[in-house]
Amino acid sequence: MGLCEKLDLSGRVALVTGASSRGIGAGAAEALAGAGAKVFLVARREENLKQKVAAIAEAGGEAAYMACDVSDENQCKAAIDACLEAFGRLDIMVLSAGICGMFSEDVEDFFDTEDWEEVLGINLYGVMHFIKYGYEACSEHGVGSIIPISSMAALKVDGMLAYTATKGALLRMVPYLAKHLGPEGIRVNAIAPGLIDTEMTNPPGFDTTETLHKPAMEKAPLRRCASIEDCADAIVFLASDASRCITGQTIAVDGGEALI
Ligand code: NAP
């Protein structure tokens, strides 16, 4: 079987959290659908999800969605049930929903309890909830692949403390889960993106191109920052049989940014 056939996800079903923006989750959903998977999109903004589903259908793919706050355990369980109801199986979970939390370089702000609760609720519990309720379905056909989205923040000292703590926790959850879910037919690998131009780092009403993105690009060993498409390519690879013997790993998708 050639590499292209191994990357083919026809017949598989992928659930993607954080798929409502122009960011990594939406890019992954589009790419997974392009590779043949049926995709189930999850995030809070329902109107955006509807539009993403329509765009995937227009491009010849198949998609469905459920509005869900990933920090709410019951809503996550309901989303898994809705995915199984819509498509009859679940093989791949890309857990991309995330927030960066309050940005401040003031040490006192590093310990804002409300901020920690919100960031942990979404970035960490939001991942745990989906694995808790989704892993059994992912094991059913022996081709399960769970892909949490960590961050360069976990590989170097970057980003806010609560954010970094959650992304570092994902880094250690990956090998732990890979060890225990491997025998169930599930691989677990993360990607750790570098700085990417999304709503998170370049929100509407701001323009961080000159202050944030260009300087990062100039410093990175490959003289470029990663793009949404770079992440999507790595995610399709990790979701597919092309990576069938890889588990427990975190792949930095960052143009080498974490090396500096
Ligand atoms: P983004 O465009 O802001 O996307 C974040 C997504 O998460 C949105 O779809 C948002 O949708 C969803 N989300 C946030 N809170 C949620 C909640 N409570 N329940 C459900 N969905 C929720 O940011 P992004 O850059 O694509 O980020 C995706 C992931 O990549 C995050 O985990 C982030 O930490 C990670 N990452 C990003 C970068 C970067 O430079 N951009 C670098 C490294 C890692 P709703 O608002 O509709 O809920």
Residues whose N, C-alpha, C, O or C-beta is under 5 A from the ligand:
A	BS01	NAP	G18 A19 S20 S21 R22 G23 I24 G25 V42 A43 R44 R45 C68 D69 V70 S71 S96 A97 G98 I99 I122 I149 S150 S151 M152 P193 G194 L195 I196 T198 E199 M200 T201
